[in-house]
Amino acid sequence: MRVSDSSKTFLEAFEEVSCIDIDEYGRKKLNIYMMRTNANEFAYDALIDKLIEPMVDFSVSRVTKKKLASVPGHLVKKAREEFRKIEENKGELGELLVYCFLESHMNAPKILTKYELKTSSNMYVNGSDGIHFLKLPNGNYQLIFSESKMYQAIGSAISDAFESISLFKAELSKDGSYKPGIVFERSLLNSHLEKETFSSEDTRFLERLIYPSKNDDEEELVVDDAFAIFIGYEIKIADEEKAKPADVFRAELKQRIEKYVTSKKDDIAKAIADNGLVGHDIYLYIVPFTDLSDAREKVFRGLLK
């Protein structure tokens, strides 16, 4: 299995600001990105352009893609219908963005997204946003469960994201009652494989990733659970900043974003420890948006038109 071709140009909509280690072993990464700018504003139109094709792979199951392969116009229409359900169920643009970062930046193919996992409309608010896998340089594997938060305040997004992951891992709701989580999602994922258009070889490989096992004919797979988080936060850009020459504006904005997000490193480390997640590899992506609510609506409109 490999990542979809549609996600390969996604990163062209961004500038990489910085990548720093949160822990001493490099197991927890903070990746800071900034959207490209045009005339001293974030280029949301460029982002929309780079999201249209990944939206299809994100929101349409492999079965549906196979059925509609000969009529690409219908495939895009179906993708827009499915993606519209995010908006109707108050999902976040971050679900699509974390999928794209995992595929394009980490080369971690998706196994299933929440659309393929859903068993009812309630599945839009339960569980992870998606599941990917990653082969590590040492030959071991990770199952990566994704989470996304888009809040005005970055601190609230950080704390809520790690709390959500902790509860998901423990299969608990905030009030301490049972809520389907990581164990349930593994079983749901395993039962869903036969409904997809995986080859028999890929199906067997994925089954072994979900529930690692060994027999005489197969090499043992070592698999650990990991988490990926996308956080979008709101940044204010004053008119006097926009009035500066474009190259000066870009350089200063990039420096400002790096300084601000990097200053949250200790808060992130504390949230990881407080939520009992120190044993997991964690991949964190943080991107600022101007007028977050308006930006989200603009991107949705652009993808759905």
N, C-alpha and C positions, 0 to 999 in steps of 0.2 A: 504494500500500500504506500501511497505517496500523497503529498499535499496537492490540492487542486491547482490547476494552471491559472485559474481566475484570481488567485490571491497573490501571485508573484509580483505584481506591480503596485500593490497596496502601499508599500512604504514610500513610494515616490511622492505621496501626498504629505510627507512629514520630513522634518529635520531631526536627526538624533541629537539630543542635547547632552545626555550623559548616561553612562551605565556604571553603577557603583555596587559594591558588595555591602550587604547589610550585616553579614556575619563574617567571622574570620575565615571560614572555610569556603566561601564563595557559593554556598548552597542557596542563598537567598539574594536575589538580584533586584535592584531598583533600576528600571529602565525609564528614562525621562525623554519624552518626545514633544516636539512643537510642530503644529501644522505649518505648512508653507504659507508665506504671506504674499499678498499682492496689494500694492498701493497702501502699505502699512496697515493692512487688515488680514486676519486669517482667511485663507482661500477655501471657504467652505464648498464652493463649486467644484474645486479640484478634488476635494475629499469625496464628494458625491460621485464624481466620475470614476474614482478608483474603488467605490463600494458597490457599484451596480452589478458587476459580474460576480463578485464574492457573495452578494446577497442571494443569488440563485443557489449556489452550493450550500449556503448556510441554512436556507429556509425550505428547500425542497428535498424530499427524500430521494434516495438513489432509485427506488422503484419508479417514482413519478418521473424522474429525469430520463430513465430508460424508455418509458412509455412515450415521452414527448420529445425524444431526441431528434426526430425528423421534422419537428415543427418548433424551432427555437423561439418564435414569437409567442407561441402558446406557453412555452416554458417560462419565459420572463413574466408573462401575465400571471401564471400560477404562483411564481415566486413573490410577486407583488401582493397577491391575495393573501398568501401565508404571512408575509412580513407585516401586512397591515394589522394582523391579529396581535402583534406585539403592542402596537399603539392602542388597540382596543382594550388590551389587558394590562395597560400601564407598564409594559416592559420597558427596558432601556435600550437606547442605541448602543450602550456599552456591551451588550450581548454580542452584537455583530462585530464590534471593534476588538473585543478580546479574542474572538474566533480568528479574525484576520491577523492579529499580532502573533498568535500561536502558529498559524500556518506559514506566514511570510517571514517573520523574524526568527522563530525557533525551528522551523521546518518540522513541526509536530502535526501530523495528519489528524483530522477529526475522525472519531469513530462514529459518534452520533451527536447531533445537537438536540436541544430540548423539543424541537418539533417532532423528531423521530422517536423521542422517548415518551411523549405525552400519551397518557391513557384516557385523559379527560381534560376539560377546559382548566381544571384546577392545576394541572401539571405546569401551567405557565408560571405559577408562583411557587412551585415546589422544586427542590433539588438544585443541582448545578445548572449553569447556563449551557454547558456542553462538556463532552469528554474527548480528549485527544490522547495520543500516545507519543512517547519520545524514546528513541534509542540513544543511549548515552555512549560516550567514547569508549567506556570500559566493556561495552557489550550488554550491559543490563538495560532495563526498560523502566519507564515511568508511565502510569496512568495519570493524566493531568485533568483535574476537575476545575472548571472555570467559574469565576464570580465577577460581577461588575457592579459598580456604584457610580452614579453621576450626581453629585451634590454641589451646591455652591461652595460649601466649606470643606476643604480638603481633610481637616481633622475628623469631621463627622464621617466622611466617606471611609477613611482608614479604619476607624474604630468599628464601624458597622460591618465593613467587609470582613474583617477578621473574626468578629463575633458570629457572623453568618456561617463562615467556614467551620468554626468550632462547633456550632450547633448542628450543622450538616454532618460533621464527623461523628458527633455523639448521638445523632438521630433524636434530637430534642427540639422542642419549640421554646420560645423565650420564657414561658411559664413553667417549664420543666416537664411538660407532658410529652409523650412520644410523638415524633413527627418523622415520616419517611426520610431517610438520609442516605449516607454513602453505602450501607449494606443493601438497602432496598434498591438503590440505583444500579449497583452491580448486578443484582438478580434481574432487574428490568432490562438492563443492557444485554445480558446474556440471552434472555428469552427473545429479545428483539432481533438478534442477528439473523435468525432463519427467515425473517420477513424481508430482509434486505437482499440486494443483488451482489453480495460478495461472492467471490469464487470460493470453492470448497477449501482451497488452500488458505485463503485469507480468513475464512470463517474459523477454521481450526486454529490459526495463529491468534486471532482475537479471543477465542475461547480460552486459550492458554494464558493470555495477558490478563483476562478478567479473573480467572481462577487458576493461578499457576499450578501446574502439575507436571509430573515426569513419568514417562514410561520408557521401555527399552528402546523404542524406535525414535525417540525425540530428545533433543537437547533440552535440558532444564532451563526455563526462563526465570530470571530474577527480576521481580517487578515491585516497585514501591509506589505508593500513592503520593502525588504532588499536587500543588494548587497554583493556578494562575489567576491574577486579579487585574482588572482594568478599573482605573479610577479617573474620572473626569471631574475637574473642578473649575470654578469660575475665576477669571482674572479680569481686573479692570485696567483698561488702557486709556489714559487721558488724551485729550486733543493735542496738548503740547508735545506729547510723545509722538503722535501720528504726524505732526508737522515736521519732524526731523527727516533728513535724507534717508532714503530707503535702506541703504546699507548700514547706516548708523542705527536706525530703528531696529533692524533685525538682530544686529550684534548685541545691542543693549537689552532687548527683550529676551533673547536666548540666555544671556548672563543672569538676568533677573529671575527667570524661571528656574534655572539651575540652582541658584543660591537659595531660593525659597523652598523648592521641593527637597533639596538635599538637607535643609535644616530640619526636615521631618524624619530623618533617618532614625534617630533615637526613639521617636514616638512609634515608628513602625516596629522596631525591635522589641519595644515594650509590649505592643499589642500582640505580637507573635508569642512572646513568652506568657503573657497573661491569659492567652486563649489556648495554651497547651499545644502549640504547633511547632515547637523548636525542632522536632525530629523530621519535619517535612522539608523538601525543596519547595521554594516559593518563588514565583516569577511575577513581579509587580510592574505594571505599565501605568504611567501617569501622564496625562495630557491636559493642558488648560484650554478652556473655551471662554470666549467673551459672550456675555448675555446667555448663559447656559440654556435656559428654557427656550429662548428664541432660536438659538443655534440648533437645538435638538429638533424643533419643529421644522426648521428650514431644511435640514438634512432629510428628515422623513418625507417632506413634500417633494424634494428632489428625487428621492428613490422611488416614490409611488406614482409620480406623474406619468 
